[in-house]
Amino acid sequence: MIEFHLDSRSGVAPYLQLIHQVRHALRLDLLRQGDQLPTVKDVAAGLAINPNTVLKAYRELEYQGLVAARPGRGTFVTGTLSGSSLAAYAPLRRDLRRWLDRARGAGLEEESIEALFLSTFRSASEEDIA
């Protein structure tokens, strides 16, 4: 079962963070069709957020065709994300882990590593568009 977390420094709305985490778990095969998501009550209590925030995320995931609410039973994964699973890209993951080790070895902390990766990713994406 997925365990949600929130990053209050990210600037991303909590409901979007929950959606992103479910989508990432689907891509990594951590969640599969038939798996149950934590209850709204449990997520809200565990993260100290309003249950409506969790409901909003779950409704959006349902709209995207990824989950379905079953009254009295919970919310279950019903869809998958198209394309290959990221789990199939083990060599790329190993390369990325080596890069992360080098970044840490260079003295970068997690926030700086994330900023460096995202800025590089975005600039590469912009170059592909241009």
Helices and strands as residue ranges (DSSP letters): H 14-27, H 40-47, H 51-63, E 67-70, E 74-77, G 86-88, H 90-105, H 110-129
